[in-house]
Amino acid sequence: MIVRDAYKISQVSRRPLGWPKMKNLDALAVEKKTASELAEIVAPRIGISAAAIKVMPDPVYGWRAMVIGPRATVSKYQPKADRIRDELCTRYELER
């Protein structure tokens, strides 16, 4: 019982705040993408090269886009990458 409740909580926490509440989440189609494909989707929206983005698994959202580079670059672009990831994690899943 506790494990099932923890699973439900983890699934709810993956969704951004504006996510519609639906009873049948299985009806939503989530497209699987590789890490490089996700980096190529995120990078142009931020305005940097896809080589400066590293996509890795995340236990909460499923995947995370990390900006790689000097501290000034990371502090400037990482919040944007997180906002874009919040939007895209509802549509794309990291293929493992």
mmCIF file of the C-alpha atoms, coordinates in Angstrom:
data_MODEL
# 
_entry.id   MODEL 
# 
loop_
_atom_site.group_PDB 
_atom_site.id 
_atom_site.type_symbol 
_atom_site.label_atom_id 
_atom_site.label_alt_id 
_atom_site.label_comp_id 
_atom_site.label_asym_id 
_atom_site.label_entity_id 
_atom_site.label_seq_id 
_atom_site.pdbx_PDB_ins_code 
_atom_site.Cartn_x 
_atom_site.Cartn_y 
_atom_site.Cartn_z 
_atom_site.occupancy 
_atom_site.B_iso_or_equiv 
_atom_site.pdbx_formal_charge 
_atom_site.auth_seq_id 
_atom_site.auth_comp_id 
_atom_site.auth_asym_id 
_atom_site.auth_atom_id 
_atom_site.pdbx_PDB_model_num 
ATOM 1  C CA . MET A 1 1  ? 0.000  0.000  0.000   1.00 0.00 ? 1  MET A CA 1 
ATOM 2  C CA . ILE A 1 2  ? 2.741  2.456  0.916   1.00 0.00 ? 2  ILE A CA 1 
ATOM 3  C CA . VAL A 1 3  ? 4.752  1.659  -2.211  1.00 0.00 ? 3  VAL A CA 1 
ATOM 4  C CA . ARG A 1 4  ? 1.736  2.227  -4.451  1.00 0.00 ? 4  ARG A CA 1 
ATOM 5  C CA . ASP A 1 5  ? 1.023  5.582  -2.751  1.00 0.00 ? 5  ASP A CA 1 
ATOM 6  C CA . ALA A 1 6  ? 4.660  6.614  -3.168  1.00 0.00 ? 6  ALA A CA 1 
ATOM 7  C CA . TYR A 1 7  ? 4.439  5.733  -6.870  1.00 0.00 ? 7  TYR A CA 1 
ATOM 8  C CA . LYS A 1 8  ? 1.315  7.861  -7.286  1.00 0.00 ? 8  LYS A CA 1 
ATOM 9  C CA . ILE A 1 9  ? 2.986  10.778 -5.520  1.00 0.00 ? 9  ILE A CA 1 
ATOM 10 C CA . SER A 1 10 ? 6.092  10.474 -7.691  1.00 0.00 ? 10 SER A CA 1 
ATOM 11 C CA . GLN A 1 11 ? 3.965  10.462 -10.858 1.00 0.00 ? 11 GLN A CA 1 
ATOM 12 C CA . VAL A 1 12 ? 2.028  13.540 -9.729  1.00 0.00 ? 12 VAL A CA 1 
ATOM 13 C CA . SER A 1 13 ? 5.224  15.394 -8.825  1.00 0.00 ? 13 SER A CA 1 
ATOM 14 C CA . ARG A 1 14 ? 6.574  14.863 -12.378 1.00 0.00 ? 14 ARG A CA 1 
ATOM 15 C CA . ARG A 1 15 ? 3.881  17.117 -13.779 1.00 0.00 ? 15 ARG A CA 1 
ATOM 16 C CA . PRO A 1 16 ? 4.290  20.913 -13.932 1.00 0.00 ? 16 PRO A CA 1 
ATOM 17 C CA . LEU A 1 17 ? 1.831  23.048 -11.983 1.00 0.00 ? 17 LEU A CA 1 
ATOM 18 C CA . GLY A 1 18 ? -0.341 23.914 -14.989 1.00 0.00 ? 18 GLY A CA 1 
ATOM 19 C CA . TRP A 1 19 ? -0.811 20.240 -15.927 1.00 0.00 ? 19 TRP A CA 1 
ATOM 20 C CA . PRO A 1 20 ? -4.471 19.305 -16.348 1.00 0.00 ? 20 PRO A CA 1 
ATOM 21 C CA . LYS A 1 21 ? -5.806 16.786 -13.870 1.00 0.00 ? 21 LYS A CA 1 
ATOM 22 C CA . MET A 1 22 ? -6.915 13.706 -15.774 1.00 0.00 ? 22 MET A CA 1 
ATOM 23 C CA . LYS A 1 23 ? -8.109 10.361 -14.498 1.00 0.00 ? 23 LYS A CA 1 
ATOM 24 C CA . ASN A 1 24 ? -6.594 8.296  -17.293 1.00 0.00 ? 24 ASN A CA 1 
ATOM 25 C CA . LEU A 1 25 ? -2.952 9.328  -17.696 1.00 0.00 ? 25 LEU A CA 1 
ATOM 26 C CA . ASP A 1 26 ? -2.274 6.284  -19.893 1.00 0.00 ? 26 ASP A CA 1 
ATOM 27 C CA . ALA A 1 27 ? -4.279 7.941  -22.665 1.00 0.00 ? 27 ALA A CA 1 
ATOM 28 C CA . LEU A 1 28 ? -1.557 10.570 -23.078 1.00 0.00 ? 28 LEU A CA 1 
ATOM 29 C CA . ALA A 1 29 ? 0.987  9.716  -25.732 1.00 0.00 ? 29 ALA A CA 1 
ATOM 30 C CA . VAL A 1 30 ? 4.569  10.274 -24.598 1.00 0.00 ? 30 VAL A CA 1 
ATOM 31 C CA . GLU A 1 31 ? 7.137  10.138 -27.350 1.00 0.00 ? 31 GLU A CA 1 
ATOM 32 C CA . LYS A 1 32 ? 10.504 8.502  -26.581 1.00 0.00 ? 32 LYS A CA 1 
ATOM 33 C CA . LYS A 1 33 ? 13.596 10.466 -27.619 1.00 0.00 ? 33 LYS A CA 1 
ATOM 34 C CA . THR A 1 34 ? 17.315 9.852  -27.213 1.00 0.00 ? 34 THR A CA 1 
ATOM 35 C CA . ALA A 1 35 ? 19.462 12.212 -25.148 1.00 0.00 ? 35 ALA A CA 1 
ATOM 36 C CA . SER A 1 36 ? 20.938 13.838 -28.263 1.00 0.00 ? 36 SER A CA 1 
ATOM 37 C CA . GLU A 1 37 ? 17.478 14.381 -29.787 1.00 0.00 ? 37 GLU A CA 1 
ATOM 38 C CA . LEU A 1 38 ? 16.260 16.034 -26.595 1.00 0.00 ? 38 LEU A CA 1 
ATOM 39 C CA . ALA A 1 39 ? 19.377 18.235 -26.521 1.00 0.00 ? 39 ALA A CA 1 
ATOM 40 C CA . GLU A 1 40 ? 18.663 19.310 -30.104 1.00 0.00 ? 40 GLU A CA 1 
ATOM 41 C CA . ILE A 1 41 ? 15.107 20.233 -29.116 1.00 0.00 ? 41 ILE A CA 1 
ATOM 42 C CA . VAL A 1 42 ? 16.105 22.204 -25.993 1.00 0.00 ? 42 VAL A CA 1 
ATOM 43 C CA . ALA A 1 43 ? 19.203 24.024 -27.315 1.00 0.00 ? 43 ALA A CA 1 
ATOM 44 C CA . PRO A 1 44 ? 17.603 26.225 -30.016 1.00 0.00 ? 44 PRO A CA 1 
ATOM 45 C CA . ARG A 1 45 ? 14.858 27.282 -27.624 1.00 0.00 ? 45 ARG A CA 1 
ATOM 46 C CA . ILE A 1 46 ? 17.502 28.467 -25.152 1.00 0.00 ? 46 ILE A CA 1 
ATOM 47 C CA . GLY A 1 47 ? 19.695 29.985 -27.837 1.00 0.00 ? 47 GLY A CA 1 
ATOM 48 C CA . ILE A 1 48 ? 22.856 27.904 -27.395 1.00 0.00 ? 48 ILE A CA 1 
ATOM 49 C CA . SER A 1 49 ? 24.550 24.992 -29.158 1.00 0.00 ? 49 SER A CA 1 
ATOM 50 C CA . ALA A 1 50 ? 23.287 21.448 -28.601 1.00 0.00 ? 50 ALA A CA 1 
ATOM 51 C CA . ALA A 1 51 ? 26.881 20.543 -27.665 1.00 0.00 ? 51 ALA A CA 1 
ATOM 52 C CA . ALA A 1 52 ? 26.503 22.718 -24.554 1.00 0.00 ? 52 ALA A CA 1 
ATOM 53 C CA . ILE A 1 53 ? 23.496 20.663 -23.345 1.00 0.00 ? 53 ILE A CA 1 
ATOM 54 C CA . LYS A 1 54 ? 23.784 17.281 -21.638 1.00 0.00 ? 54 LYS A CA 1 
ATOM 55 C CA . VAL A 1 55 ? 20.556 15.342 -21.154 1.00 0.00 ? 55 VAL A CA 1 
ATOM 56 C CA . MET A 1 56 ? 20.572 12.803 -18.342 1.00 0.00 ? 56 MET A CA 1 
ATOM 57 C CA . PRO A 1 57 ? 18.023 10.727 -16.405 1.00 0.00 ? 57 PRO A CA 1 
ATOM 58 C CA . ASP A 1 58 ? 16.251 12.411 -13.491 1.00 0.00 ? 58 ASP A CA 1 
ATOM 59 C CA . PRO A 1 59 ? 14.226 10.516 -10.856 1.00 0.00 ? 59 PRO A CA 1 
ATOM 60 C CA . VAL A 1 60 ? 11.565 13.223 -10.579 1.00 0.00 ? 60 VAL A CA 1 
ATOM 61 C CA . TYR A 1 61 ? 11.013 14.468 -14.137 1.00 0.00 ? 61 TYR A CA 1 
ATOM 62 C CA . GLY A 1 62 ? 12.335 11.493 -16.091 1.00 0.00 ? 62 GLY A CA 1 
ATOM 63 C CA . TRP A 1 63 ? 15.132 13.521 -17.712 1.00 0.00 ? 63 TRP A CA 1 
ATOM 64 C CA . ARG A 1 64 ? 17.085 16.686 -17.118 1.00 0.00 ? 64 ARG A CA 1 
ATOM 65 C CA . ALA A 1 65 ? 18.857 19.074 -19.488 1.00 0.00 ? 65 ALA A CA 1 
ATOM 66 C CA . MET A 1 66 ? 22.100 20.355 -17.967 1.00 0.00 ? 66 MET A CA 1 
ATOM 67 C CA . VAL A 1 67 ? 23.940 23.325 -19.434 1.00 0.00 ? 67 VAL A CA 1 
ATOM 68 C CA . ILE A 1 68 ? 27.679 22.643 -19.678 1.00 0.00 ? 68 ILE A CA 1 
ATOM 69 C CA . GLY A 1 69 ? 30.150 25.518 -19.710 1.00 0.00 ? 69 GLY A CA 1 
ATOM 70 C CA . PRO A 1 70 ? 31.587 28.373 -17.654 1.00 0.00 ? 70 PRO A CA 1 
ATOM 71 C CA . ARG A 1 71 ? 29.771 29.369 -14.468 1.00 0.00 ? 71 ARG A CA 1 
ATOM 72 C CA . ALA A 1 72 ? 28.365 32.565 -16.014 1.00 0.00 ? 72 ALA A CA 1 
ATOM 73 C CA . THR A 1 73 ? 26.900 30.602 -18.929 1.00 0.00 ? 73 THR A CA 1 
ATOM 74 C CA . VAL A 1 74 ? 25.397 27.955 -16.681 1.00 0.00 ? 74 VAL A CA 1 
ATOM 75 C CA . SER A 1 75 ? 23.831 30.474 -14.292 1.00 0.00 ? 75 SER A CA 1 
ATOM 76 C CA . LYS A 1 76 ? 22.355 32.382 -17.255 1.00 0.00 ? 76 LYS A CA 1 
ATOM 77 C CA . TYR A 1 77 ? 20.919 29.446 -19.217 1.00 0.00 ? 77 TYR A CA 1 
ATOM 78 C CA . GLN A 1 78 ? 20.168 26.684 -16.660 1.00 0.00 ? 78 GLN A CA 1 
ATOM 79 C CA . PRO A 1 79 ? 16.917 28.294 -15.377 1.00 0.00 ? 79 PRO A CA 1 
ATOM 80 C CA . LYS A 1 80 ? 15.720 28.550 -18.990 1.00 0.00 ? 80 LYS A CA 1 
ATOM 81 C CA . ALA A 1 81 ? 16.653 24.908 -19.590 1.00 0.00 ? 81 ALA A CA 1 
ATOM 82 C CA . ASP A 1 82 ? 14.683 23.870 -16.492 1.00 0.00 ? 82 ASP A CA 1 
ATOM 83 C CA . ARG A 1 83 ? 11.577 25.769 -17.617 1.00 0.00 ? 83 ARG A CA 1 
ATOM 84 C CA . ILE A 1 84 ? 11.768 24.234 -21.091 1.00 0.00 ? 84 ILE A CA 1 
ATOM 85 C CA . ARG A 1 85 ? 12.270 20.768 -19.564 1.00 0.00 ? 85 ARG A CA 1 
ATOM 86 C CA . ASP A 1 86 ? 9.162  21.285 -17.402 1.00 0.00 ? 86 ASP A CA 1 
ATOM 87 C CA . GLU A 1 87 ? 7.203  21.943 -20.579 1.00 0.00 ? 87 GLU A CA 1 
ATOM 88 C CA . LEU A 1 88 ? 8.736  19.167 -22.675 1.00 0.00 ? 88 LEU A CA 1 
ATOM 89 C CA . CYS A 1 89 ? 8.762  16.370 -20.082 1.00 0.00 ? 89 CYS A CA 1 
ATOM 90 C CA . THR A 1 90 ? 5.020  16.020 -20.540 1.00 0.00 ? 90 THR A CA 1 
ATOM 91 C CA . ARG A 1 91 ? 5.544  15.225 -24.248 1.00 0.00 ? 91 ARG A CA 1 
ATOM 92 C CA . TYR A 1 92 ? 8.921  13.478 -24.398 1.00 0.00 ? 92 TYR A CA 1 
ATOM 93 C CA . GLU A 1 93 ? 10.470 10.653 -22.411 1.00 0.00 ? 93 GLU A CA 1 
ATOM 94 C CA . LEU A 1 94 ? 14.167 9.778  -22.329 1.00 0.00 ? 94 LEU A CA 1 
ATOM 95 C CA . GLU A 1 95 ? 14.827 6.560  -24.199 1.00 0.00 ? 95 GLU A CA 1 
ATOM 96 C CA . ARG A 1 96 ? 17.150 4.301  -22.215 1.00 0.00 ? 96 ARG A CA 1 
# 
